[in-house]
């Protein structure tokens, strides 16, 4: 691709300092997310959970019916199991965003083995869970993920995408999914 006759090549990176509780910092180099990152997440099996459905009821507790007499169904976004699934999904997206953004930083390596396939399935879900455990064992806090995801979002020119919407939903208190 050319803009004003100049060929666009490469991606910019940003060096950041991740502050630690003891006053020290960790130097990291972040790269923007590639075009199509969110599509790859879907192909890799990372899909937002769907809320369970329940029968809609009127103020007296009777089922609401449509013109054909069928019960009207509504999404139950208050379901506790669904809320836990959403949190787990957002946590997985966050650690995979961090993983992707740090791929160009030669000083950073993870012990978890990155899957060599883009097929859906448990490989990428398991990898995301392993990354989360590894980051947690390294002393990363939820705020560290928020800070990193915010920086990646800015660097990737994401205004209101999955990363920025999900950033407040990671919690180490829930622990890794079982």
Helices and strands as residue ranges (DSSP letters): E 2-3, E 6-7, E 13-19, E 25-31, H 37-43, E 52-55, E 73-76, H 80-101, H 122-137, H 142-155, H 162-166, G 167-169, G 172-174
